[in-house]
Amino acid sequence: MRISLIVSVSMTLVGVLLAAVLGTYFARRFSKPVAQLKSAMGKVSRGQFDITLERGSPDEIGELAVAFVDMAGRLRDTMVSRNYVESIIASMSNALIVMSPEGQIQRMNRAATDLLGYEETELVGLTVGLIFVEDELLGKATEIAYLVESGFIQDSDMTLLTKSGRHVPVYLSTAVMRDEKNELDGIIFVATDISEEHRVARLKADFISTVSHELRTPLTSIKGSLGLAANGALGSLPERAQDMIVLANKNTDRLMNLVNDILDMDKLETGRMEFDLKPLDLSELVVTAVEYSQGFAMQHGVEFSVSRLPDGPTVRGDADRLTQVVVNLISNAAKFSPPGENVEIAVARENGFARVSVSDRGPGISAEYGNQIFEPFSQVDGSDHREKSGSGLGLSISKSIIEEHVGDIGFQSEVGVGSTFFFTLPVHPGS
């Protein structure tokens, strides 16, 4: 029995010792990686993402260490990207404003706070209506609704309100932000201050208007005097003097036409040209314009032929301004057509639009000038074109007038064959 007791005590001591050895082994095995994880977590919380951990063993703790290192690397990459984006936003010269789906301001960059005169903390969480003109914002709401559906970036001219109440004209680009579920996460506005462009445009418009009006008065007087002289008010004149007066009278007409074109261009650019829009028969208008242009036909030795619809079409437009466009196209065709040729004018209806075309048999226009033909003061190079060209404003004015009528204008041309200039207008409902 004594021996049994000794054996039992010995086995107990061996078990305790073995347990102690195994406990120490496993404690060291698990406590070391846990301590490393704890230290790594502390580094990550302080923004130190470059960490390394020993896996130690292929158990759960080892896998946890690997996952934690991978997570730290992802966090590091995210922070780098975030800092990169933040640096770009902070350095932008354009104002950036982020709006929540509910219409509240979420953030602004320094350019935006400088432009508006607010600190970011004064506006974050408040409605975006505080910084936009109310009427313009209501109109912008429709664009934003379309933007959310389409995903396109919208650009428009808007006006921002500063803290002091000053109105700042801006060019505004609007884009949509979406989350990982493709749901609306916010709206981004990027605003460019165009106050200086507006100031320069006003100065230019004022200068053009002043100079043009100052020129018109003396030119009218000169033309009147030359007309009297040409009609014999000064008595019989030598043939050479009579020729000089006729030439001077023609050049005065050119100057007066140039002044009128500049004034029209100025009114169109500044939105001061008034349009009296009424339903009108486009075929009748074209016939009237052709009658006005018969002098060009006689002067250049060409004939006009008109192909028209017997019943319209009816469009909504300003008769005087549309006549101005047709006369401009017809006169250009007459100038560049060889003597004895026909200038063909046609009125047609195509897919809900009325189309007026003017075709000549002139030298044509090369493709390299196609993009600039409707620009102000644009003239096609070439001795023949330069000799017959005018102010270079007629087509630009025509384009602006047609666009004010929600129409389109263009041309087709082949060098050595001729050109066709045309415009289209929406047919008036019920036509």
C-alpha positions in Angstrom: 0.0 0.0 0.0 2.9 2.3 0.8 4.4 1.5 -2.6 1.0 2.3 -4.3 1.0 5.7 -2.5 4.5 6.5 -3.6 3.6 5.6 -7.2 0.5 7.7 -7.1 2.3 10.7 -5.7 5.0 10.3 -8.2 2.6 10.2 -11.1 0.8 13.2 -9.7 4.1 15.1 -9.5 5.0 14.1 -13.1 1.5 15.2 -14.3 1.9 18.6 -12.6 5.4 19.0 -14.0 4.2 18.0 -17.5 1.3 20.4 -17.3 3.6 23.2 -16.2 6.0 22.5 -19.0 3.2 22.3 -21.6 1.5 25.4 -20.1 4.7 27.3 -20.4 5.2 26.1 -23.9 1.8 27.0 -25.2 1.7 30.3 -23.3 4.9 31.3 -24.9 3.7 30.0 -28.3 0.5 32.0 -28.2 1.4 35.0 -26.1 4.2 36.1 -28.4 2.1 36.5 -31.6 -0.8 38.0 -29.6 1.7 40.5 -28.1 2.9 41.2 -31.6 -0.6 41.7 -32.9 -1.3 44.1 -30.0 1.8 46.1 -30.8 0.9 46.2 -34.5 -2.6 47.4 -33.7 -1.1 50.2 -31.7 1.1 51.2 -34.6 -1.9 51.2 -37.0 -3.9 53.3 -34.7 -1.1 55.9 -34.7 -1.0 55.9 -38.6 2.0 53.6 -39.0 1.0 51.1 -41.6 4.4 49.6 -42.6 4.3 46.6 -40.3 5.6 43.0 -40.4 4.4 40.0 -38.3 5.8 36.5 -38.1 3.2 33.9 -39.0 4.7 31.4 -36.5 2.4 28.5 -37.3 -0.4 27.6 -39.7 -3.1 27.9 -37.1 -5.8 30.6 -36.5 -3.4 33.0 -34.9 -1.0 32.7 -37.8 -3.8 33.3 -40.3 -4.9 36.2 -38.2 -1.4 37.7 -38.4 -1.3 37.4 -42.2 -4.8 38.9 -42.5 -3.9 41.8 -40.3 -0.7 42.6 -42.3 -2.8 42.5 -45.5 -5.4 44.8 -43.9 -2.7 47.2 -42.8 -1.3 47.3 -46.4 -4.7 48.0 -47.8 -5.2 50.8 -45.2 -1.8 52.2 -46.2 -2.8 52.3 -49.9 -6.2 53.8 -49.1 -4.5 56.5 -47.0 -2.0 57.3 -49.7 -4.8 57.6 -52.3 -6.9 59.7 -49.9 -3.9 62.0 -49.2 -3.2 62.3 -52.9 -6.9 63.2 -53.6 -6.9 65.7 -50.7 -3.7 67.3 -52.0 -5.3 67.7 -55.5 -8.5 69.2 -54.0 -6.6 71.6 -51.8 -4.4 72.8 -54.7 -7.3 73.3 -57.1 -7.7 76.9 -58.3 -11.4 76.1 -59.1 -14.0 76.1 -56.3 -15.2 72.6 -55.4 -18.5 72.1 -53.5 -19.9 68.6 -52.5 -23.6 68.4 -51.9 -25.4 65.4 -50.3 -28.4 63.7 -51.9 -30.6 65.7 -49.5 -29.2 69.0 -50.8 -26.8 69.8 -47.9 -23.3 71.1 -48.3 -20.8 68.3 -47.2 -17.5 69.9 -47.9 -15.7 72.7 -49.8 -12.1 73.3 -50.7 -10.1 76.4 -50.0 -10.8 77.9 -53.4 -14.5 77.7 -52.6 -14.2 79.4 -49.2 -12.0 82.1 -50.7 -14.6 82.8 -53.5 -17.6 82.8 -51.2 -16.1 84.4 -48.2 -17.3 81.7 -45.8 -15.3 79.3 -43.6 -16.1 75.6 -44.4 -17.5 75.0 -40.9 -20.0 77.8 -41.5 -21.7 76.0 -44.4 -21.2 72.3 -43.9 -24.6 70.8 -43.1 -26.6 73.7 -44.4 -28.7 73.8 -47.6 -26.8 74.5 -50.9 -29.5 77.2 -51.6 -27.6 79.6 -49.5 -24.9 80.0 -52.1 -27.0 79.9 -55.3 -29.4 82.4 -56.8 -32.8 81.0 -56.1 -34.2 81.3 -59.6 -31.2 79.7 -61.2 -31.1 76.9 -58.6 -34.7 76.0 -59.5 -33.7 75.7 -63.1 -30.6 73.7 -62.1 -32.7 71.2 -60.2 -34.1 69.9 -63.6 -30.6 69.5 -64.9 -29.5 67.6 -61.8 -32.5 65.3 -62.0 -31.5 64.5 -65.6 -27.8 64.2 -64.6 -28.7 61.6 -61.9 -30.5 59.5 -64.5 -27.9 59.8 -67.3 -24.7 60.1 -65.4 -23.4 62.8 -67.8 -21.4 65.8 -66.7 -23.4 69.0 -67.1 -21.8 72.4 -67.7 -23.6 75.7 -67.5 -23.3 79.4 -66.5 -24.5 80.1 -63.0 -24.3 82.8 -60.3 -23.0 82.2 -56.8 -23.9 84.3 -53.7 -21.0 85.3 -51.4 -21.3 85.9 -47.7 -21.4 89.7 -48.4 -24.2 89.3 -50.9 -22.1 89.8 -54.0 -23.2 87.9 -57.1 -20.3 86.0 -58.8 -20.8 84.7 -62.3 -19.3 81.2 -62.6 -18.9 78.4 -65.1 -20.3 75.4 -63.3 -19.5 71.7 -64.0 -21.8 69.2 -62.2 -21.1 65.5 -61.7 -22.7 62.6 -59.7 -21.1 60.5 -57.0 -22.3 56.9 -56.5 -21.5 54.4 -53.8 -20.5 50.7 -54.2 -24.2 49.8 -54.7 -24.5 52.4 -57.5 -26.8 54.5 -55.4 -26.6 58.3 -55.3 -24.0 59.4 -52.8 -23.7 63.1 -53.6 -23.3 65.8 -56.3 -20.0 67.6 -57.1 -20.0 71.2 -58.3 -16.8 72.6 -59.7 -17.1 76.4 -60.2 -14.8 78.7 -62.3 -15.0 82.4 -61.6 -15.7 84.2 -64.9 -16.1 87.7 -63.5 -13.1 89.0 -65.4 -14.4 87.5 -68.7 -17.7 89.2 -68.1 -16.0 92.5 -67.4 -13.9 92.3 -70.6 -17.0 91.3 -72.6 -18.9 94.3 -71.4 -15.9 96.6 -72.2 -15.7 95.1 -75.7 -19.4 95.4 -76.2 -19.4 99.0 -75.0 -16.5 99.9 -77.3 -18.0 98.3 -80.3 -21.4 99.9 -79.7 -19.8 103.4 -79.2 -17.5 103.2 -82.2 -20.2 101.8 -84.5 -22.8 104.4 -83.5 -20.2 107.2 -83.9 -19.4 105.9 -87.4 -23.0 105.5 -88.5 -23.9 109.2 -88.2 -21.1 110.6 -90.4 -21.4 107.8 -92.9 -25.1 108.5 -93.3 -24.3 112.2 -94.0 -21.5 111.2 -96.4 -23.7 108.8 -98.3 -26.5 111.4 -98.6 -24.0 114.0 -100.0 -22.6 111.5 -102.5 -26.0 110.5 -103.6 -26.9 114.1 -104.3 -23.7 114.6 -106.2 -24.3 111.5 -108.2 -27.8 112.6 -109.1 -26.6 116.0 -110.5 -27.2 118.2 -107.5 -23.8 119.8 -108.1 -24.4 120.2 -111.8 -22.7 118.3 -114.7 -19.4 116.7 -113.6 -16.5 115.4 -115.6 -16.8 111.7 -116.4 -13.8 110.8 -114.2 -15.2 112.8 -111.3 -18.6 111.0 -111.8 -16.9 107.6 -111.7 -15.1 108.6 -108.5 -18.4 109.6 -106.8 -20.0 106.3 -107.8 -17.0 104.4 -106.4 -17.1 106.4 -103.2 -20.8 105.8 -102.9 -20.3 102.0 -103.2 -17.6 102.0 -100.6 -19.8 104.0 -98.3 -22.4 101.4 -98.7 -19.9 98.7 -97.8 -18.8 100.6 -94.7 -22.4 101.1 -93.6 -23.1 97.4 -94.1 -20.0 96.6 -92.0 -21.2 98.9 -89.2 -24.7 97.4 -89.3 -23.2 93.9 -89.2 -21.0 94.7 -86.2 -24.0 96.2 -84.4 -26.0 93.1 -85.1 -23.2 90.8 -84.0 -22.9 92.8 -80.8 -26.6 92.6 -80.1 -26.6 88.8 -80.7 -23.6 88.2 -78.5 -25.0 90.3 -75.6 -28.6 89.0 -75.9 -29.9 92.5 -76.7 -31.3 91.6 -80.2 -35.1 91.4 -80.0 -37.0 88.7 -82.0 -40.7 89.1 -82.9 -41.6 85.4 -83.2 -44.8 84.7 -85.1 -46.1 81.8 -87.3 -45.1 82.5 -90.9 -45.1 80.8 -94.3 -41.5 80.0 -95.0 -42.0 79.6 -98.8 -43.5 83.1 -99.0 -40.6 84.5 -97.0 -38.1 82.9 -99.3 -39.9 84.3 -102.4 -39.8 87.8 -100.8 -36.1 87.5 -100.0 -35.4 86.4 -103.6 -37.2 89.5 -104.9 -35.1 91.7 -102.5 -31.9 90.1 -104.0 -32.6 90.6 -107.7 -30.1 93.4 -107.6 -27.3 90.9 -106.8 -28.5 88.7 -109.7 -28.2 91.6 -112.1 -24.9 92.8 -110.7 -23.2 89.4 -111.0 -25.0 88.2 -114.1 -26.7 85.2 -112.6 -30.3 84.0 -112.3 -32.3 82.8 -109.4 -34.6 79.7 -109.6 -36.9 78.9 -106.7 -38.3 75.4 -105.9 -41.0 75.8 -103.2 -43.8 73.9 -101.5 -47.3 75.2 -102.4 -48.6 75.0 -98.8 -45.9 76.3 -96.5 -44.3 75.0 -94.4 -45.2 77.2 -91.5 -42.5 78.0 -88.9 -42.4 80.3 -85.9 -39.9 83.0 -86.4 -39.0 86.7 -86.9 -39.7 87.5 -90.5 -37.2 90.3 -90.8 -34.4 88.3 -89.2 -35.0 85.1 -91.3 -35.2 87.3 -94.4 -31.8 88.7 -93.5 -30.5 85.1 -93.3 -31.9 84.1 -96.7 -30.7 87.3 -98.4 -27.2 86.7 -97.0 -27.1 83.2 -98.4 -28.5 84.2 -101.7 -26.1 87.2 -102.1 -23.1 85.0 -101.2 -24.2 82.5 -103.9 -24.6 85.2 -106.5 -21.1 86.7 -105.7 -19.3 83.4 -106.1 -21.2 82.0 -109.1 -19.8 82.5 -112.6 -21.8 84.8 -114.9 -24.7 83.0 -116.7 -25.1 80.4 -114.0 -28.3 79.6 -111.9 -28.5 79.9 -108.2 -31.0 77.4 -107.0 -33.1 78.1 -103.9 -35.3 75.3 -102.5 -37.8 75.0 -99.6 -38.6 71.5 -98.4 -40.1 69.7 -95.4 -38.1 66.9 -93.8 -39.0 64.9 -90.7 -40.8 67.6 -88.9 -38.4 70.3 -90.0 -38.5 73.0 -92.7 -35.4 73.2 -94.9 -34.2 76.1 -97.0 -31.1 75.5 -99.2 -29.2 77.8 -101.6 -26.9 76.1 -104.2 -24.3 77.8 -106.4 -21.9 76.6 -109.1 -19.0 78.6 -107.6 -15.4 77.4 -106.8 -16.5 75.5 -103.7 -14.9 75.5 -100.2 -12.1 73.1 -99.2 -12.5 70.9 -96.2 -9.8 72.8 -94.2 -12.0 75.8 -93.9 -15.2 73.9 -93.0 -14.9 74.4 -89.2 -14.3 78.1 -89.3 -16.7 79.3 -92.1 -19.3 80.4 -89.5 -16.8 82.2 -87.2 -16.9 86.0 -87.0 -14.6 87.7 -89.6 -13.8 84.4 -91.2 -13.0 84.5 -94.8 -11.8 81.7 -97.1 -8.4 82.2 -98.5 -7.8 82.5 -102.3 -7.6 85.5 -104.6 -11.1 85.0 -105.9 -12.7 84.7 -102.5 -10.8 87.6 -101.1 -11.7 89.8 -104.1 -15.5 89.1 -103.6 -15.8 88.6 -99.9 -17.4 91.1 -97.5 -17.0 91.8 -93.8 -16.8 88.1 -92.8 -19.7 88.6 -90.4 -22.7 87.6 -92.6 -22.6 83.8 -92.0 -21.8 84.2 -88.3 -24.8 86.5 -87.9 -26.9 84.0 -89.8 -25.8 81.2 -87.6 -26.7 83.1 -84.5 -30.1 84.1 -85.8 -30.9 80.5 -86.8 -29.8 79.2 -83.4 -32.1 81.7 -81.7 -34.9 80.1 -83.7 -33.9 76.7 -82.3 -32.7 75.7 -85.8 -29.5 74.5 -87.4 -27.4 75.8 -90.3 -24.7 74.2 -92.3 -23.2 73.6 -95.8 -22.0 71.0 -98.2 -19.3 71.9 -100.8 -17.1 70.3 -103.4 -14.1 72.2 -104.7 -14.6 73.1 -108.4 -18.3 72.1 -108.4 -20.1 74.4 -106.0 -21.6 74.8 -102.6 -25.0 74.4 -100.9 -25.8 76.3 -97.8 -28.9 75.4 -95.9 -30.7 75.9 -92.6 -33.5 73.9 -90.9 -36.3 75.1 -88.5 -38.9 73.2 -86.5 -42.2 73.1 -88.3 -44.9 75.0 -86.4 -47.4 72.7 -84.7 -50.5 72.4 -86.8 -48.7 73.3 -90.0 
